[in-house]
Amino acid sequence: MTLTLFIEHYKQTRRNEIDLRRNLFALRSFQEFADGETPISQIDHISLQQYRDWLLEKRLNASEELRALDQERIQRIRRGVNKELINLRVVFNWAFKKEIIRQNIFDKVDFLPASPSNRQALNRKELQAYYEALPKTRIRLVFQVLRFTGLRRSEIVRLTRGNIDFERHLINIPATKNRELNVPFPLHPELYKILSEWGVPQMEPGERIAPYHVDAISRMFRRALVKAGLEGKSSPVHIMRHTYVTRILKETKNIFLAQKAARHSSVNTTKIYEHLDLDDVSQDLADVDF
């Protein structure tokens, strides 16, 4: 099977996948680098790392034509290239599981070293401003669910009334980034109250909590972020997950609890969130009795 035929096969087979558009974009970007007639079986970790370097150079050159590059912009571009590699990894891992390719080629692929994005989390005042900037519709319920669960965008759109066990105070997450199904998750008491106020217990089992397309959620959150004066922050939706994990680490200092709450497969991923805002550092220092 050639790369071109593989892309079409993936498109048809995964047509109902939430991340289809993003993964197809990554595949077509890779196709721009590689020959579309290349057999998918001949793609290896070396060609993927060559693509990584090619994509980095392409984006650096395109950005430099528009404006001068500073270190923060360079780091942002490097993180963007890594995101494209992550999307490709999802596709090739799927191809490996379906035995379309014989080896998991991403096991040997090195990602670009890049500093984590700055200002990853919101404080309580910013969260309130963000919430109030959203339309007074069900999107506010989506915001609250994200705030108290740290769900990813692809997970919130799959969540239905049937996934919430009000008697046992549990949410069964329908699908995670690691493709685990029905992951049980504690229902925070405050979220239990919010869901009840929105009439969720009376909904039909198959009714979705977030009756929106993923792109519609992103648009509404992005507009609210700007309206709240918080532009310059990270991804409008994913920043809720950053905030969720950061708050757990800040309040409990327990990285393993944060790992479980975030449903990270490795604690190394959770360690990315071990940062403090400058305001937090100033307050903590002020409380120290020297």
C-alpha atoms as one frame of an Amber mdcrd trajectory, in Angstrom:
protein
   0.000   0.000   0.000   1.412   3.388  -0.994   1.363   6.413   1.298  -1.332
   8.047  -0.857  -3.557   4.952  -0.678  -2.904   4.644   3.045  -4.094   8.208
   3.666  -7.317   7.507   1.781  -7.758   4.214   3.656  -7.270   5.975   6.991
  -9.752   8.683   6.009 -12.455   6.159   5.095 -11.825   3.800   8.011 -11.634
   6.505  10.680 -14.303   8.838   9.291 -16.069   9.077  12.679 -12.884   9.690
  14.656 -12.915  12.948  16.637  -9.288  13.721  15.746  -9.614  12.779  12.057
  -9.118  16.296  10.677  -6.033  16.931  12.783  -4.475  13.552  11.963  -5.200
  13.910   8.251  -3.505  17.310   8.295  -0.408  15.676   9.795  -0.490  12.880
   7.220  -0.809  15.277   4.285   2.019  17.390   5.661   4.151  14.246   5.769
   3.033  13.407   2.215   4.329  16.826   1.125   7.752  15.723   2.334   7.647
  12.096   1.192   6.771  10.628  -2.191   3.119   9.611  -2.222   4.060   6.445
  -4.114   6.366   5.308  -1.311   5.138   1.992   0.140   3.912   2.533   3.683
   6.003  -0.475   4.736   9.205   1.364   3.772   8.614   4.332   6.072  10.869
   4.037   9.117  12.044   6.105  12.071  14.862   7.614  10.000  12.484   9.019
   7.383  10.251  10.371  10.169  13.176  12.166  11.804  14.182  13.578   8.424
  10.602  14.818   8.083  10.836  16.351  11.561  13.919  18.356  10.562  12.374
  19.331   7.198   9.171  20.566   8.844  11.101  22.548  11.459  13.178  24.301
   8.791  10.082  24.992   6.688   8.209  26.615   9.580  11.204  28.590  10.785
  11.742  29.991   7.291   8.051  30.840   6.854   7.941  32.619  10.203  11.157
  34.538   9.559   9.693  35.939   6.344   6.888  37.539   8.383   8.739  38.752
  11.469  11.999  38.494  13.339  12.396  35.276  15.288  12.972  35.470  19.024
  13.632  32.530  21.337  10.008  32.237  22.465   8.764  32.057  18.871  11.407
  29.465  18.002  10.367  27.368  20.992   6.710  27.715  19.965   7.534  26.459
  16.461   9.483  23.515  17.884   6.519  22.599  20.102   4.269  22.830  17.044
   6.458  20.385  15.119   6.329  17.996  18.075   2.530  18.198  18.047   2.508
  17.185  14.373   4.726  14.225  15.243   2.336  13.254  18.031  -0.570  13.297
  15.574   1.420  11.140  13.162   2.255   8.780  16.000  -1.458   8.225  16.643
  -1.913   7.239  12.993   1.098   4.932  12.763   0.301   3.299  16.104  -3.159
   2.548  14.707  -1.591   1.137  11.522   0.668  -1.079  13.643  -2.242  -2.427
  15.695  -4.169  -3.142  12.484  -1.068  -4.927  11.105  -0.868  -2.553   8.141
   2.780  -2.035   9.103   4.949  -4.607  10.874   6.785  -2.445  13.381   5.991
   0.441  15.697   8.282   2.928  13.993   7.745   5.724  16.505   9.551   3.767
  19.227  12.829   5.153  17.885  11.715   8.644  16.876  13.253  11.495  18.890
  11.136  14.589  19.433  12.622  18.066  19.299  13.895  19.459  22.599  11.614
  22.381  23.441  10.842  24.329  26.579   7.264  24.014  27.873   4.924  26.854
  26.991   4.780  29.704  29.480   1.710  30.687  31.524   0.160  27.257  31.238
  -2.388  27.659  34.005  -5.059  30.121  35.082  -5.528  31.388  38.613  -8.977
  31.557  40.248  -9.566  35.176  39.220  -8.706  34.373  35.602 -10.915  31.286
  35.649 -13.859  33.384  36.804 -13.233  35.997  34.112 -12.964  33.261  31.498
 -16.243  31.674  32.640 -18.135  34.970  32.626 -16.888  35.765  29.104 -18.567
  32.640  27.725 -22.104  32.821  26.275 -24.852  32.048  28.801 -25.538  28.701
  27.165 -24.637  25.081  27.773 -21.043  25.904  26.900 -20.739  27.129  30.502
 -21.541  23.619  31.694 -18.797  22.319  29.403 -16.406  24.804  31.023 -17.281
  23.549  34.508 -16.872  19.900  33.534 -13.447  20.676  32.103 -12.536  22.659
  35.202 -13.309  19.828  37.621 -12.171  16.847  35.522  -9.326  17.981  33.273
 -10.922  16.154  30.366  -9.421  16.583  26.930 -11.457  18.145  24.139 -11.893
  14.773  22.413 -13.154  13.249  25.678 -15.696  15.920  26.613 -17.528  15.593
  23.279 -17.932  11.846  23.842 -19.239  12.179  27.382 -22.942  11.281  27.797
 -25.388  11.152  30.678 -24.902   7.393  30.709 -21.234   7.855  31.577 -22.113
   9.567  34.862 -23.002   7.440  37.877 -24.667   9.849  40.308 -25.214   7.136
  42.921 -21.562   6.121  43.124 -20.257   9.625  42.315 -18.226   8.398  39.336
 -17.672   9.440  35.730 -16.796   6.681  33.286 -14.689   8.483  30.702 -15.669
   6.961  27.335 -12.250   7.176  25.673  -8.895   8.573  26.708  -5.876   9.682
  24.702  -4.350   6.271  25.434  -7.514   4.618  24.060  -8.533   3.136  27.401
 -12.300   2.709  27.527 -14.649   3.538  30.400 -11.999   4.818  32.769 -13.699
   5.392  36.165 -13.086   8.834  37.595 -14.266  10.383  40.899 -17.022  12.981
  40.593 -16.028  16.118  42.499 -18.756  17.236  44.979 -18.903  20.718  43.449
 -19.274  19.279  39.951 -22.008  16.947  41.228 -23.903  20.032  42.380 -23.332
  21.868  39.087 -24.478  18.909  36.989 -27.613  18.621  39.096 -28.364  22.335
  38.665 -28.139  21.881  34.894 -30.606  18.984  35.035 -28.105  16.369  33.879
 -29.556  13.566  36.089 -32.846  13.876  34.164 -31.197  13.567  30.723 -31.508
  10.475  28.533 -28.573   8.011  28.892 -27.286   8.605  25.364 -27.623  12.393
  25.488 -24.296  14.220  25.245 -23.160  16.594  27.976 -21.490  18.810  25.360
 -23.796  18.908  22.293 -21.165  20.655  20.168 -18.557  19.782  17.564 -14.991
  19.981  18.861 -14.257  22.928  16.574 -17.308  24.843  17.840 -16.086  24.405
  21.420 -12.665  25.744  20.435 -14.183  28.784  18.713 -16.369  29.726  21.689
 -13.520  29.240  24.148 -11.116  31.237  21.984 -13.519  34.189  21.762 -14.080
  34.093  25.517 -10.334  33.976  26.170  -9.869  37.163  24.162 -12.932  38.822
  25.717 -11.579  38.053  29.185  -8.256  39.680  28.276  -6.365  36.406  28.537
  -5.061  36.148  24.974  -1.489  34.942  24.811  -2.309  31.974  26.983  -1.966
  28.445  25.600  -4.690  26.507  23.753  -8.125  27.917  24.756  -9.562  24.514
  25.662  -6.465  22.593  26.725  -5.501  25.339  29.152  -8.331  24.031  31.339
  -6.475  20.720  31.620  -3.198  22.519  32.358  -4.968  24.478  35.090  -6.578
  21.348  36.530  -3.310  19.428  36.878  -1.368  22.475  38.090  -3.932  23.197
  40.818  -3.753  19.604  42.075   0.038  19.752  42.251  -0.020  23.162  43.936
  -2.585  22.187  46.559  -1.415  18.619  47.334   2.275  18.527  46.309   1.497
  14.897  45.347   2.688  14.179  41.818   1.332  10.628  41.840  -2.137  11.864
  42.750  -1.879  14.384  39.902  -0.803  11.601  37.542  -3.845   9.501  38.428
  -6.196  12.484  38.245  -4.815  13.509  34.851  -4.833   9.895  33.633  -1.250
  10.164  32.416   0.359   6.858  31.473   3.695   8.073  32.857   4.581  10.325
  35.774   7.157  11.966  33.495   4.313  13.618  31.615   2.916  14.972  34.869
   6.284  16.477  35.777   5.826  18.992  32.956   3.217  20.682  35.156   5.600
  21.167  38.082   5.894  24.914  37.700   4.851  27.916  39.763   3.636  31.270
  38.530   5.696  34.283  39.586   2.794  35.511  41.733   2.750  32.175  43.565
   6.479  32.350  44.201   6.197  35.917  45.537   3.375  34.959  47.908   5.126
  31.824  49.123   8.335  33.753  49.793   6.391  36.438  51.666   5.034  33.744
  53.988   8.482  32.423  54.895   9.784  33.483  58.312  13.500  34.030  57.730
